[in-house]
Amino acid sequence: MRQWRLLLLVCVTFASLTSEPVPAAAYEAPMDKAAKEVLPSQLAAGADYSVKDPVVADGYMYRFTVASAYGPYDVTGLGALRKLQREIWAIGELRKITGSEAFLSALKDQAGKPIVFVKDVVTKPVDTLAGIPKGVGRLFSNISTAVSTTPKPSQESRTKEALQVGAFKREYAARFGVDPYSSNQALQGELDKLGKAAAMGLWTASIGTMPISGTAGTVISATSLSKSFNNILQNEPPARIRTINEEKLAKMGVDASLAQEFLDQPVYTPRQTLILVDSLYRLGSATGRNEYLKASMAAADEVEANFFVNMAQILRGYHETQAPIRGLTMFGMLTVAQTRATAVIPFSLDYGVWTANADRLSQSIKTSYRVPGSNGTFEFWVTGTLSPTAKRELEGRGFRVMEQVGGMLDVID
């Protein structure tokens, strides 16, 4: 049910754009698969985890059930699985520290008794909304996207103690190449232990000399762009990251009230807002970014937030490596980016199949949007792949399909 919501909002949006009946076609149904069919061996299993069968496919994304030494995980999307792989490795490395004799000895008072930390000194990331179908499919559904949530808690308390804890947590997270605002509770638990011990002056091991073992070389693979984001996340508290985002949004000409509304969203973490805003900022003078921000606020969970973050990254990558983007036009949750003579449609998915919704959507785009110039073309840029049928049908309607563009355009997980 999670992914049918992003699927069923674009379908209805575009159905309203044309009254032409959808012609009969050989539509495909998403098929679940074995992990070995969709994943390379190094991602399907590691020393502390394995992906269980079956891998659920919903026509857009893969949903993975992961068994690990630190508990079960359910993640949606290949990017999310790669991120989890790094986090599971990092948890193991962090536990080597928090379980060491030196660390445990440091956490004793003068009487030799273990020190018990006050629970939740630092506010944990906001919990995912429960009981509401979510995912890429929801954004293209007819289910209301107006989701009410409680205000986003600060990732770090305003108290001096908690600010110190947060600073140390960010340093440890940067050392192991993980997101300090991750929703992974096992990871947050280990970062909390180290951050609190360091803030209390009980643990003084240098971040730079902490041991890293195992498969760090293969697990941590950072581009120059991701390193720049990691540096900001390490050195700047959430309040400063918000200021960075506000300054960029203002330079883009985004209305201050809209900027505040977006940055107040409880679903997006500081890391996600940093990447999304920076990606839009790099589009230069492109129009339509206000509308993109408004659409992105329909995200109701981490999966949907990732969808908008990744689409923004595709836009940034295309603008910087292929051709300048002049403007963005939103069709519901779908973005059409206009260059001089090309309409580019970015889409973050793992494996797309040919469905009635894809049929209707592609027809509606072609009839509702006219590319400037006599030789104007449509291009469909996806982070994953399409089924042979979906690719053939789209190309037959005049769409040039580009697959697996994440690596080409430096889309950060």
C-alpha positions as CSV (number, residue, x, y, z in Angstrom):
1,M,0.0,0.0,0.0
2,R,2.9,2.4,0.7
3,Q,3.9,3.0,-2.9
4,W,0.4,3.1,-4.4
5,R,-0.1,6.7,-3.1
6,L,2.8,8.3,-5.3
7,L,1.4,6.1,-8.2
8,L,-2.3,7.0,-7.9
9,L,-1.7,11.3,-7.5
10,V,-0.1,11.7,-11.0
11,C,-2.6,9.4,-12.7
12,V,-5.6,11.4,-11.5
13,T,-3.8,14.7,-12.2
14,F,-3.2,13.8,-15.8
15,A,-6.5,12.1,-16.3
16,S,-8.0,15.5,-15.9
17,L,-5.9,17.0,-18.6
18,T,-7.4,14.9,-21.4
19,S,-10.7,13.4,-22.2
20,E,-9.4,10.9,-24.7
21,P,-9.9,7.3,-23.8
22,V,-6.9,5.2,-22.9
23,P,-6.3,2.7,-25.8
24,A,-6.1,-1.0,-25.0
25,A,-2.5,-2.1,-24.3
26,A,-0.7,-5.0,-22.8
27,Y,-0.2,-3.6,-19.4
28,E,2.3,-5.1,-16.9
29,A,1.8,-6.0,-13.3
30,P,4.7,-5.4,-10.9
31,M,6.4,-8.7,-10.0
32,D,8.2,-9.5,-6.7
33,K,11.7,-10.9,-7.2
34,A,14.5,-12.7,-5.4
35,A,17.2,-10.5,-4.0
36,K,19.8,-12.0,-6.2
37,E,17.8,-10.9,-9.3
38,V,17.9,-7.2,-8.5
39,L,21.0,-6.7,-6.3
40,P,24.7,-7.3,-6.8
41,S,26.1,-9.8,-4.3
42,Q,28.0,-7.2,-2.3
43,L,24.8,-5.3,-1.6
44,A,22.5,-8.3,-1.1
45,A,24.4,-9.4,2.0
46,G,27.3,-8.3,4.3
47,A,29.0,-9.5,7.4
48,D,26.1,-8.2,9.6
49,Y,23.1,-8.3,7.4
50,S,21.2,-9.9,4.5
51,V,18.3,-8.9,2.3
52,K,15.5,-11.4,2.6
53,D,13.3,-12.8,-0.2
54,P,11.1,-11.7,-1.8
55,V,12.0,-8.1,-2.8
56,V,8.6,-6.4,-3.2
57,A,8.2,-4.4,-6.5
58,D,5.4,-1.9,-6.8
59,G,6.0,-0.6,-10.3
60,Y,8.3,2.2,-9.1
61,M,10.5,1.2,-6.3
62,Y,11.8,-2.0,-4.6
63,R,11.0,-2.6,-1.0
64,F,13.6,-4.5,1.0
65,T,13.3,-6.5,4.2
66,V,16.7,-6.6,5.8
67,A,17.8,-9.0,8.6
68,S,20.8,-7.6,10.6
69,A,22.7,-8.1,13.8
70,Y,21.1,-4.9,15.0
71,G,17.5,-5.7,14.3
72,P,15.2,-5.9,11.2
73,Y,14.8,-3.0,8.8
74,D,12.3,-2.2,6.0
75,V,13.7,0.2,3.4
76,T,12.3,1.4,0.1
77,G,14.6,2.1,-2.8
78,L,18.1,1.0,-3.9
79,G,19.5,4.3,-2.6
80,A,18.0,3.7,0.8
81,L,19.5,0.2,0.9
82,R,22.9,1.5,0.0
83,K,22.6,4.1,2.8
84,L,21.5,1.3,5.2
85,Q,24.5,-0.8,4.2
86,R,26.8,2.0,5.3
87,E,24.9,2.5,8.5
88,I,25.0,-1.2,9.5
89,W,28.7,-1.2,8.9
90,A,29.1,2.0,11.0
91,I,27.0,0.6,13.8
92,G,29.4,-2.4,14.0
93,E,32.4,0.0,14.1
94,L,30.9,2.2,16.7
95,R,30.0,-0.7,18.9
96,K,33.7,-1.8,18.9
97,I,34.3,1.6,20.6
98,T,31.2,1.7,23.0
99,G,31.8,-2.0,24.0
100,S,35.5,-1.6,24.6
101,E,37.0,-1.9,28.0
102,A,38.5,1.6,27.7
103,F,35.1,3.1,27.0
104,L,33.2,1.2,29.6
105,S,35.8,2.0,32.2
106,A,35.5,5.7,31.4
107,L,31.8,5.5,32.1
108,K,32.1,4.9,35.8
109,D,31.9,7.4,38.6
110,Q,34.4,7.7,41.4
111,A,32.8,4.8,43.3
112,G,33.2,2.6,40.3
113,K,29.6,2.4,39.4
114,P,28.4,2.6,35.8
115,I,27.0,6.0,34.9
116,V,23.5,5.9,33.5
117,F,22.7,8.6,30.9
118,V,19.4,10.4,30.9
119,K,17.4,9.0,28.1
120,D,16.8,11.1,25.0
121,V,18.9,14.1,26.0
122,V,19.0,14.9,22.3
123,T,15.7,14.8,20.4
124,K,15.6,11.9,18.0
125,P,14.6,12.4,14.4
126,V,10.8,12.8,13.9
127,D,9.0,9.4,13.7
128,T,7.6,8.4,10.4
129,L,3.8,9.0,10.3
130,A,1.9,5.8,11.0
131,G,-1.3,4.4,9.5
132,I,-1.1,6.4,6.2
133,P,-0.2,4.7,2.9
134,K,3.0,6.3,1.7
135,G,5.6,6.1,-1.0
136,V,6.2,7.2,-4.6
137,G,2.9,5.7,-5.7
138,R,0.9,7.9,-3.3
139,L,2.1,11.1,-4.9
140,F,0.5,10.1,-8.1
141,S,-2.7,8.9,-6.5
142,N,-6.1,10.5,-5.8
143,I,-5.5,10.3,-2.0
144,S,-5.3,13.7,-0.4
145,T,-1.7,15.0,0.0
146,A,-2.6,17.3,2.8
147,V,-1.0,15.5,5.7
148,S,-1.2,17.1,9.2
149,T,1.8,16.6,11.4
150,T,3.1,18.0,14.7
151,P,5.8,20.6,14.4
152,K,9.3,19.3,13.7
153,P,11.3,18.9,16.8
154,S,14.8,20.4,16.8
155,Q,17.4,17.7,16.1
156,E,19.4,19.2,19.0
157,S,18.0,20.7,22.1
158,R,18.8,24.3,22.9
159,T,20.4,23.4,26.1
160,K,24.2,23.8,26.3
161,E,24.6,20.1,27.2
162,A,22.6,18.8,24.3
163,L,24.3,21.2,21.8
164,Q,27.6,19.7,22.9
165,V,26.3,16.2,22.5
166,G,25.0,17.1,19.0
167,A,28.3,18.5,18.0
168,F,30.2,15.3,19.0
169,K,27.5,13.2,17.3
170,R,28.0,15.0,14.1
171,E,31.8,14.5,14.3
172,Y,31.5,10.8,14.9
173,A,28.9,10.5,12.1
174,A,31.2,12.3,9.7
175,R,34.1,10.0,10.6
176,F,32.1,7.0,9.5
177,G,30.3,8.6,6.6
178,V,26.8,8.4,7.8
179,D,23.9,10.9,8.2
180,P,23.8,12.3,11.8
181,Y,20.0,12.8,11.3
182,S,19.3,9.2,10.1
183,S,16.1,7.6,11.3
184,N,18.1,4.4,12.1
185,Q,17.6,4.1,15.8
186,A,20.4,1.6,16.4
187,L,22.8,4.1,14.7
188,Q,21.4,7.0,16.8
189,G,21.9,4.9,19.9
190,E,25.6,4.4,19.3
191,L,26.1,8.0,18.3
192,D,24.2,9.1,21.5
193,K,26.5,7.0,23.7
194,L,29.7,8.5,22.3
195,G,28.3,12.0,22.0
196,K,27.0,12.1,25.6
197,A,30.2,10.6,27.0
198,A,32.3,13.1,25.1
199,A,30.1,16.0,26.2
200,M,30.5,15.0,29.8
201,G,34.2,14.8,29.5
202,L,34.3,11.1,30.1
203,W,35.6,10.1,26.6
204,T,38.3,12.1,24.9
205,A,39.5,9.8,22.1
206,S,40.3,11.8,19.1
207,I,37.8,11.6,16.2
208,G,40.6,11.5,13.7
209,T,42.4,8.5,15.4
210,M,39.4,6.3,15.9
211,P,40.0,2.9,14.3
212,I,38.1,1.9,11.2
213,S,38.2,-1.7,10.1
214,G,36.2,-4.0,7.9
215,T,35.2,-2.9,4.5
216,A,35.4,0.9,4.9
217,G,37.0,1.3,1.4
218,T,34.0,-0.3,-0.3
219,V,31.3,1.0,2.0
220,I,32.3,4.7,2.1
221,S,32.4,6.0,-1.4
222,A,32.2,9.8,-1.4
223,T,32.2,12.1,-4.3
224,S,33.5,15.7,-4.0
225,L,29.9,16.9,-3.9
226,S,28.9,14.5,-1.1
227,K,32.0,15.4,0.8
228,S,31.1,19.0,0.7
229,F,27.7,18.2,2.2
230,N,29.2,16.0,4.8
231,N,31.6,18.8,5.8
232,I,28.6,21.1,6.4
233,L,26.7,18.5,8.3
234,Q,29.7,17.9,10.5
235,N,30.6,21.5,11.3
236,E,27.2,23.2,11.3
237,P,24.3,22.7,13.7
238,P,20.7,22.5,12.3
239,A,20.0,26.2,13.0
240,R,23.0,27.2,10.8
241,I,21.9,24.8,8.1
242,R,18.5,26.4,8.1
243,T,20.2,29.8,7.7
244,I,22.2,28.5,4.7
245,N,19.0,27.3,3.1
246,E,17.2,30.5,3.8
247,E,20.0,32.5,2.2
248,K,19.9,30.4,-1.0
249,L,16.1,30.4,-1.2
250,A,16.1,34.2,-0.9
251,K,18.7,34.5,-3.7
252,M,16.4,32.3,-5.8
253,G,13.6,34.7,-5.3
254,V,11.5,32.3,-3.3
255,D,8.9,34.1,-1.2
256,A,10.0,34.2,2.5
257,S,6.7,32.7,3.7
258,L,7.1,29.8,1.3
259,A,10.7,29.3,2.3
260,Q,9.7,29.1,6.0
261,E,6.8,26.8,5.2
262,F,9.1,24.4,3.4
263,L,11.9,24.5,6.0
264,D,9.3,23.9,8.8
265,Q,8.2,20.6,7.2
266,P,8.6,17.8,9.7
267,V,9.4,15.2,7.1
268,Y,12.7,16.6,5.7
269,T,15.8,16.2,7.8
270,P,18.5,19.0,7.7
271,R,20.5,16.8,5.3
272,Q,17.6,16.4,2.9
273,T,16.8,20.1,2.9
274,L,20.5,21.0,2.4
275,I,20.7,18.8,-0.7
276,L,17.3,19.8,-2.2
277,V,17.8,23.5,-1.7
278,D,21.4,23.4,-3.0
279,S,20.2,21.4,-6.1
280,L,17.6,24.0,-7.0
281,Y,20.0,26.9,-6.3
282,R,22.4,25.5,-8.8
283,L,19.8,25.9,-11.6
284,G,20.8,29.5,-11.8
285,S,18.0,31.7,-13.2
286,A,15.6,28.8,-14.0
287,T,11.9,29.7,-13.3
288,G,9.4,27.5,-11.6
289,R,11.4,26.6,-8.5
290,N,8.7,28.0,-6.2
291,E,6.2,25.5,-7.7
292,Y,8.7,22.7,-7.1
293,L,9.0,23.6,-3.5
294,K,5.3,23.7,-3.1
295,A,4.9,20.2,-4.7
296,S,7.7,18.8,-2.5
297,M,5.7,19.7,0.6
298,A,3.3,16.8,-0.3
299,A,5.9,14.4,1.0
300,A,4.6,12.5,4.0
301,D,7.5,10.3,4.9
302,E,11.2,9.6,4.3
303,V,10.5,7.7,1.0
304,E,8.5,10.5,-0.5
305,A,11.0,13.1,0.7
306,N,13.8,11.2,-1.0
307,F,11.8,11.2,-4.2
308,F,11.8,15.0,-4.3
309,V,15.4,15.3,-3.2
310,N,16.6,12.9,-5.9
311,M,14.5,14.6,-8.6
312,A,16.1,17.9,-7.6
313,Q,19.5,16.2,-7.9
314,I,18.7,14.9,-11.4
315,L,17.7,18.5,-12.4
316,R,21.0,19.9,-11.0
317,G,23.1,17.2,-12.7
318,Y,21.4,17.7,-16.1
319,H,21.8,21.5,-15.8
320,E,25.5,21.2,-15.0
321,T,26.5,18.4,-17.4
322,Q,24.0,18.4,-20.3
323,A,22.2,21.7,-21.1
324,P,21.1,24.7,-19.1
325,I,17.5,24.4,-17.7
326,R,15.5,27.5,-18.3
327,G,12.3,26.7,-16.3
328,L,10.4,24.1,-14.4
329,T,6.7,23.2,-15.0
330,M,4.8,21.0,-12.5
331,F,2.2,18.6,-13.6
332,G,0.9,17.4,-10.2
333,M,4.0,15.8,-8.7
334,L,5.8,15.4,-12.0
335,T,8.4,17.9,-13.2
336,V,9.1,19.0,-16.7
337,A,12.3,20.9,-17.1
338,Q,12.7,23.0,-20.2
339,T,16.0,23.6,-21.9
340,R,16.4,25.4,-25.2
341,A,14.7,22.7,-27.2
342,T,14.3,19.7,-24.9
343,A,11.7,18.9,-22.2
344,V,13.4,16.8,-19.6
345,I,11.3,14.7,-17.2
346,P,13.3,13.5,-14.1
347,F,12.0,10.5,-12.2
348,S,13.5,8.7,-9.2
349,L,12.6,5.0,-9.5
350,D,14.2,1.5,-9.3
351,Y,12.3,-0.4,-11.9
352,G,9.3,1.0,-13.8
353,V,6.8,-1.2,-15.6
354,W,4.1,-0.4,-18.3
355,T,0.8,0.3,-16.6
356,A,-2.4,2.1,-17.4
357,N,-1.1,5.0,-15.3
358,A,2.1,5.2,-17.2
359,D,0.1,5.0,-20.4
360,R,-2.2,7.8,-19.4
361,L,0.6,9.9,-18.0
362,S,2.7,9.8,-21.1
363,Q,-0.2,10.6,-23.4
364,S,-1.2,13.6,-21.2
365,I,2.3,15.0,-21.2
366,K,2.5,14.9,-25.0
367,T,-0.9,16.5,-25.5
368,S,-0.6,19.1,-22.7
369,Y,3.0,20.3,-23.0
370,R,4.5,21.8,-26.2
371,V,8.3,21.8,-26.5
372,P,9.6,25.1,-28.0
373,G,11.1,24.9,-31.5
374,S,10.2,22.8,-34.5
375,N,12.5,19.9,-33.4
376,G,11.7,19.9,-29.7
377,T,12.1,16.6,-28.0
378,F,11.0,14.8,-24.8
379,E,13.6,13.0,-22.6
380,F,12.8,10.8,-19.6
381,W,15.7,10.6,-17.2
382,V,15.4,7.8,-14.5
383,T,17.7,6.7,-11.7
384,G,16.9,3.1,-12.3
385,T,15.6,1.1,-15.3
386,L,12.4,0.5,-17.1
387,S,10.9,-2.8,-18.3
388,P,11.5,-3.5,-22.0
389,T,7.8,-3.0,-22.6
390,A,7.7,0.4,-20.8
391,K,10.8,1.6,-22.6
392,R,9.5,0.5,-26.0
393,E,6.1,2.2,-25.5
394,L,7.7,5.5,-24.3
395,E,10.1,5.6,-27.2
396,G,7.3,4.8,-29.6
397,R,5.6,8.0,-28.3
398,G,8.6,10.1,-28.9
399,F,10.3,10.0,-25.5
400,R,14.1,9.5,-25.4
401,V,14.7,7.3,-22.3
402,M,17.9,7.6,-20.3
403,E,18.3,5.0,-17.6
404,Q,20.6,4.7,-14.5
405,V,21.4,8.4,-14.6
406,G,22.3,8.5,-10.9
407,G,26.0,7.8,-11.3
408,M,26.2,10.0,-14.5
409,L,24.7,13.0,-12.7
410,D,26.1,12.4,-9.2
411,V,22.9,11.7,-7.3
412,I,23.8,11.3,-3.6
413,D,21.9,8.5,-1.7
